[in-house]
Amino acid sequence: MPLEEEVPGMLIVGFSTVIGIALLITLLLCFKSNNNRIAYIWICTHLVLFSVAGYFLWMAISFDSTHWMASEEISLLMGISSVIWFLSMICMIIGIFKFAKPTLS
């Protein structure tokens, strides 16, 4: 899919910055907290998988549309991205449940 010249760089920098900051904050909170470490690990796993899904989606968006099997390749990349995104959402839900679980002090 053709994009304006500046858009790919802005997308990559913006996505990487937001995910990097979120991962850094989550890791800092994990190391500071004595409770819920497993929940933070699930959230970190979500962020990593979400980044991988974003990579496959980016590959689908930037695929050469003149390739003779472009439609099939783009569909495959989007399918892979969707499955990885689904797994990342499962990790996030598990992390939320772990945070919601009452801790014994």
KELO-475384 format. One line per 8 residues: number of its first residue (from 1); their letters; for each residue z, x, y of N, C-alpha, C, O. Coordinates in nm, 3 decimals, always signed. Each point is the difference from the previous one (the first is absolute). Layout:
// residues N
NUM> a> Z:X:Y:Z:X:Y:Z:X:Y:Z:X:Y  ...
This chain:
// residues 105
1> mpleeevp> +0.000:+0.085:-0.117:+0.000:-0.085:+0.117:+0.000:+0.090:+0.123:+0.090:+0.082:+0.017  -0.189:-0.097:+0.067:-0.005:+0.086:+0.119:+0.110:-0.034:+0.100:+0.028:-0.117:+0.026  +0.034:+0.220:+0.028:+0.105:-0.015:+0.100:-0.036:+0.082:+0.123:-0.081:+0.092:-0.008  +0.141:-0.125:+0.120:-0.017:+0.081:+0.121:+0.048:+0.142:-0.031:+0.081:+0.021:-0.089  -0.131:+0.075:+0.163:+0.026:+0.140:-0.029:+0.149:+0.037:+0.005:+0.046:+0.081:-0.080  +0.028:-0.138:+0.173:+0.141:+0.037:+0.018:+0.093:-0.074:-0.096:+0.112:+0.045:-0.022  -0.156:-0.155:-0.035:+0.088:-0.086:-0.079:+0.054:+0.067:-0.126:+0.120:-0.010:-0.024  -0.200:+0.080:-0.057:+0.056:+0.061:-0.121:+0.116:+0.095:+0.028:+0.102:-0.003:-0.069
9> gmlivgfs> -0.117:+0.086:+0.169:+0.109:+0.093:+0.033:+0.125:-0.072:+0.047:+0.111:+0.037:-0.038  -0.130:-0.140:+0.120:+0.117:-0.076:+0.049:+0.070:-0.072:-0.115:+0.123:-0.005:-0.004  -0.200:-0.050:-0.090:+0.060:-0.068:-0.115:+0.082:+0.096:-0.086:+0.112:-0.030:-0.040  -0.170:+0.145:+0.013:+0.069:+0.098:-0.085:+0.126:+0.051:+0.069:+0.106:+0.005:-0.062  -0.116:+0.032:+0.188:+0.116:+0.052:+0.073:+0.107:-0.108:+0.015:+0.118:+0.026:-0.022  -0.159:-0.147:+0.058:+0.097:-0.108:+0.017:+0.072:-0.035:-0.128:+0.123:-0.011:-0.002  -0.198:-0.009:-0.106:+0.060:-0.035:-0.129:+0.091:+0.111:-0.049:+0.113:-0.025:-0.043  -0.160:+0.148:+0.050:+0.079:+0.114:-0.048:+0.129:+0.017:+0.082:+0.105:+0.030:-0.055
17> tvigiall> -0.115:-0.050:+0.186:+0.118:+0.013:+0.086:+0.105:-0.105:-0.033:+0.118:+0.031:-0.015  -0.162:-0.156:+0.003:+0.095:-0.108:-0.027:+0.065:+0.017:-0.138:+0.122:-0.012:-0.012  -0.202:+0.040:-0.090:+0.056:+0.018:-0.134:+0.088:+0.124:-0.004:+0.106:-0.002:-0.064  -0.147:+0.109:+0.129:+0.082:+0.122:+0.002:+0.135:-0.022:+0.066:+0.102:+0.046:-0.051  -0.100:-0.116:+0.164:+0.126:-0.028:+0.068:+0.088:-0.090:-0.085:+0.121:+0.023:-0.012  -0.181:-0.126:-0.048:+0.077:-0.091:-0.086:+0.058:+0.073:-0.120:+0.116:-0.022:-0.037  -0.194:+0.110:-0.025:+0.048:+0.077:-0.115:+0.110:+0.096:+0.042:+0.099:+0.014:-0.071  -0.116:+0.052:+0.184:+0.100:+0.093:+0.049:+0.133:-0.071:+0.029:+0.106:+0.048:-0.040
25> itlllcfk> -0.113:-0.161:+0.108:+0.122:-0.076:+0.031:+0.067:-0.049:-0.128:+0.122:+0.006:-0.013  -0.202:-0.053:-0.081:+0.056:-0.049:-0.127:+0.068:+0.114:-0.076:+0.108:-0.019:-0.055  -0.170:+0.136:+0.052:+0.061:+0.114:-0.068:+0.128:+0.044:+0.070:+0.099:+0.033:-0.065  -0.100:-0.031:+0.199:+0.122:+0.037:+0.074:+0.112:-0.098:-0.028:+0.114:+0.041:-0.022  -0.144:-0.170:+0.021:+0.101:-0.100:-0.031:+0.050:+0.014:-0.144:+0.118:-0.021:-0.028  -0.208:+0.057:-0.061:+0.039:+0.019:-0.140:+0.100:+0.114:-0.013:+0.099:-0.013:-0.072  -0.125:+0.124:+0.139:+0.090:+0.115:-0.010:+0.131:-0.022:+0.074:+0.102:+0.058:-0.037  -0.103:-0.141:+0.142:+0.124:-0.029:+0.074:+0.088:-0.100:-0.074:+0.122:+0.003:+0.012
33> snnnriay> -0.184:-0.091:-0.087:+0.072:-0.110:-0.065:+0.054:+0.042:-0.136:-0.069:+0.065:-0.078  +0.193:-0.103:+0.053:+0.054:+0.021:-0.133:-0.028:-0.120:-0.090:+0.004:+0.010:-0.122  -0.032:-0.122:+0.185:-0.029:-0.123:-0.074:-0.150:-0.025:+0.000:-0.073:+0.047:+0.088  +0.028:-0.120:-0.185:-0.138:-0.050:-0.006:-0.106:+0.108:-0.004:-0.112:-0.022:+0.046  +0.142:+0.137:-0.100:-0.103:+0.104:-0.007:-0.120:-0.044:-0.081:-0.114:+0.031:+0.033  +0.141:-0.104:-0.141:-0.110:-0.047:-0.084:-0.091:-0.095:+0.078:-0.121:-0.002:-0.022  +0.179:-0.078:+0.111:-0.080:-0.091:+0.083:-0.091:+0.079:+0.093:-0.116:-0.034:+0.018  +0.169:+0.140:+0.041:-0.082:+0.084:+0.088:-0.113:+0.068:-0.077:-0.111:+0.016:+0.051
41> iwicthlv> +0.140:+0.022:-0.173:-0.103:+0.063:-0.083:-0.112:-0.100:-0.030:-0.118:+0.037:+0.003  +0.153:-0.163:-0.030:-0.101:-0.103:-0.022:-0.084:-0.022:+0.126:-0.121:-0.019:-0.008  +0.185:+0.022:+0.124:-0.074:-0.018:+0.125:-0.092:+0.120:+0.025:-0.114:-0.017:+0.046  +0.161:+0.138:-0.075:-0.086:+0.118:+0.014:-0.119:-0.007:-0.095:-0.112:+0.035:+0.037  +0.137:-0.081:-0.159:-0.109:-0.017:-0.097:-0.101:-0.102:+0.053:-0.121:+0.019:-0.015  +0.171:-0.126:+0.075:-0.089:-0.099:+0.061:-0.088:+0.065:+0.107:-0.121:-0.023:+0.003  +0.181:+0.103:+0.084:-0.077:+0.062:+0.108:-0.105:+0.096:-0.054:-0.112:+0.006:+0.052  +0.146:+0.070:-0.155:-0.096:+0.094:-0.059:-0.116:-0.077:-0.065:-0.116:+0.033:+0.022
49> lfsvagyf> +0.150:-0.134:-0.102:-0.106:-0.079:-0.064:-0.086:-0.074:+0.103:-0.121:-0.012:-0.016  +0.186:-0.037:+0.121:-0.075:-0.068:+0.106:-0.098:+0.097:+0.067:-0.111:-0.039:+0.036  +0.152:+0.164:-0.020:-0.089:+0.102:+0.057:-0.118:+0.027:-0.092:-0.113:+0.014:+0.046  +0.138:-0.008:-0.176:-0.108:+0.021:-0.096:-0.097:-0.119:+0.003:-0.122:+0.019:-0.004  +0.177:-0.139:+0.011:-0.085:-0.120:+0.011:-0.084:+0.006:+0.127:-0.118:-0.036:+0.000  +0.180:+0.080:+0.109:-0.073:+0.015:+0.126:-0.112:+0.102:-0.011:-0.106:-0.017:+0.059  +0.131:+0.124:-0.135:-0.104:+0.101:-0.022:-0.120:-0.059:-0.073:-0.114:+0.022:+0.040  +0.139:-0.097:-0.147:-0.110:-0.060:-0.074:-0.073:-0.105:+0.084:-0.122:-0.013:-0.008
57> lwmaisfd> +0.196:-0.060:+0.090:-0.064:-0.096:+0.090:-0.086:+0.073:+0.102:-0.110:-0.044:+0.033  +0.161:+0.156:+0.018:-0.079:+0.081:+0.094:-0.127:+0.050:-0.067:-0.107:+0.001:+0.062  +0.117:+0.041:-0.187:-0.119:+0.047:-0.073:-0.102:-0.114:-0.013:-0.121:+0.024:+0.007  +0.169:-0.146:-0.028:-0.090:-0.115:-0.011:-0.067:-0.029:+0.135:-0.119:-0.030:+0.005  +0.197:+0.038:+0.102:-0.054:-0.030:+0.133:-0.103:+0.105:+0.042:-0.102:-0.033:+0.061  +0.129:+0.158:-0.094:-0.088:+0.108:+0.046:-0.107:+0.038:-0.102:-0.069:+0.100:+0.018  +0.053:-0.180:-0.124:-0.100:+0.032:-0.102:-0.140:-0.013:+0.058:-0.026:-0.086:+0.084  -0.063:+0.170:-0.129:-0.139:+0.000:+0.047:-0.069:-0.129:-0.047:-0.024:-0.018:-0.119
65> sthwmase> -0.006:-0.069:+0.214:-0.058:-0.131:-0.035:-0.146:+0.009:-0.045:-0.056:-0.098:-0.048  -0.006:+0.215:+0.064:-0.139:+0.016:-0.045:-0.008:+0.046:-0.145:-0.109:+0.008:-0.057  +0.222:+0.022:-0.003:+0.004:+0.041:-0.141:-0.052:-0.114:-0.085:+0.025:-0.117:+0.031  -0.098:+0.147:-0.138:-0.065:-0.105:-0.078:+0.099:-0.088:-0.077:-0.037:-0.110:-0.040  +0.159:+0.155:+0.019:+0.101:-0.083:-0.065:+0.121:-0.019:+0.093:+0.114:-0.004:-0.045  -0.141:-0.006:+0.173:+0.108:-0.007:+0.099:+0.089:-0.121:-0.023:+0.123:+0.012:+0.007  -0.179:-0.127:-0.035:+0.079:-0.122:-0.018:+0.099:+0.014:-0.115:+0.116:-0.039:+0.011  -0.163:+0.095:-0.122:+0.086:+0.018:-0.116:+0.111:+0.101:+0.028:+0.115:-0.021:-0.037
73> eisllmgi> -0.152:+0.132:+0.102:+0.098:+0.103:+0.031:+0.106:-0.051:+0.097:+0.119:+0.026:-0.018  -0.162:-0.098:+0.121:+0.094:-0.054:+0.098:+0.092:-0.102:-0.066:+0.120:-0.002:+0.027  -0.176:-0.083:-0.114:+0.082:-0.098:-0.072:+0.104:+0.069:-0.088:+0.115:-0.043:-0.005  -0.154:+0.149:-0.063:+0.093:+0.074:-0.085:+0.111:+0.063:+0.084:+0.118:-0.010:-0.035  -0.155:+0.074:+0.145:+0.100:+0.062:+0.086:+0.097:-0.103:+0.058:+0.120:+0.025:+0.009  -0.172:-0.140:+0.030:+0.087:-0.105:+0.053:+0.089:-0.057:-0.110:+0.115:-0.036:+0.027  -0.166:+0.026:-0.149:+0.081:-0.046:-0.112:+0.113:+0.097:-0.031:+0.114:-0.043:-0.022  -0.144:+0.172:+0.021:+0.104:+0.101:-0.022:+0.103:-0.007:+0.111:+0.120:+0.005:-0.027
81> ssviwfls> -0.166:-0.016:+0.150:+0.091:-0.011:+0.114:+0.090:-0.122:-0.014:+0.119:+0.007:+0.030  -0.174:-0.118:-0.075:+0.078:-0.123:-0.015:+0.108:+0.014:-0.106:+0.112:-0.046:+0.019  -0.145:+0.108:-0.131:+0.098:+0.019:-0.108:+0.114:+0.091:+0.048:+0.117:-0.028:-0.025  -0.151:+0.137:+0.092:+0.103:+0.092:+0.049:+0.084:-0.068:+0.108:+0.121:+0.020:+0.006  -0.185:-0.100:+0.081:+0.075:-0.075:+0.101:+0.096:-0.096:-0.067:+0.114:-0.013:+0.044  -0.158:-0.056:-0.149:+0.087:-0.092:-0.075:+0.122:+0.075:-0.054:+0.112:-0.049:+0.011  -0.135:+0.165:-0.070:+0.112:+0.079:-0.053:+0.095:+0.043:+0.112:+0.122:+0.003:-0.019  -0.178:+0.030:+0.135:+0.087:+0.039:+0.112:+0.084:-0.117:+0.048:+0.116:+0.019:+0.037
89> micmiigi> -0.172:-0.139:-0.039:+0.077:-0.118:+0.040:+0.112:-0.030:-0.100:+0.108:-0.043:+0.039  -0.135:+0.066:-0.167:+0.105:-0.016:-0.103:+0.114:+0.098:+0.028:+0.117:-0.037:-0.008  -0.151:+0.161:+0.040:+0.103:+0.100:+0.032:+0.081:-0.042:+0.122:+0.121:+0.017:+0.003  -0.188:-0.072:+0.098:+0.071:-0.044:+0.119:+0.094:-0.116:-0.032:+0.113:-0.004:+0.048  -0.159:-0.090:-0.129:+0.085:-0.113:-0.038:+0.121:+0.047:-0.079:+0.111:-0.049:+0.022  -0.131:+0.143:-0.114:+0.113:+0.055:-0.076:+0.098:+0.067:+0.095:+0.121:-0.018:-0.013  -0.173:+0.096:+0.108:+0.086:+0.064:+0.099:+0.080:-0.101:+0.081:+0.118:+0.022:+0.027  -0.181:-0.131:+0.013:+0.069:-0.104:+0.076:+0.110:-0.063:-0.085:+0.111:-0.022:+0.048
97> fkfakptl> -0.142:-0.006:-0.174:+0.103:-0.055:-0.089:+0.116:+0.097:-0.017:+0.116:-0.042:-0.005  -0.146:+0.171:-0.004:+0.107:+0.100:-0.015:+0.087:+0.005:+0.126:+0.121:+0.018:-0.009  -0.182:-0.033:+0.126:+0.077:-0.004:+0.124:+0.086:-0.126:+0.007:+0.112:+0.005:+0.051  -0.163:-0.115:-0.101:+0.071:-0.128:+0.008:+0.116:-0.009:-0.099:+0.091:-0.081:+0.017  -0.094:+0.164:-0.120:+0.104:-0.002:-0.101:+0.132:+0.047:+0.063:+0.003:+0.105:+0.064  +0.104:-0.181:-0.082:+0.129:+0.045:+0.057:+0.049:+0.129:-0.066:-0.003:+0.014:-0.123  +0.048:+0.078:+0.205:+0.050:+0.127:-0.052:+0.152:-0.005:-0.008:+0.066:-0.060:+0.084  -0.013:+0.124:-0.186:+0.145:+0.008:-0.016:+0.052:+0.121:+0.074:-0.048:+0.111:-0.022
105> s> +0.145:-0.130:+0.108:+0.055:+0.112:+0.077:+0.136:+0.039:-0.051:+0.061:+0.092:+0.053
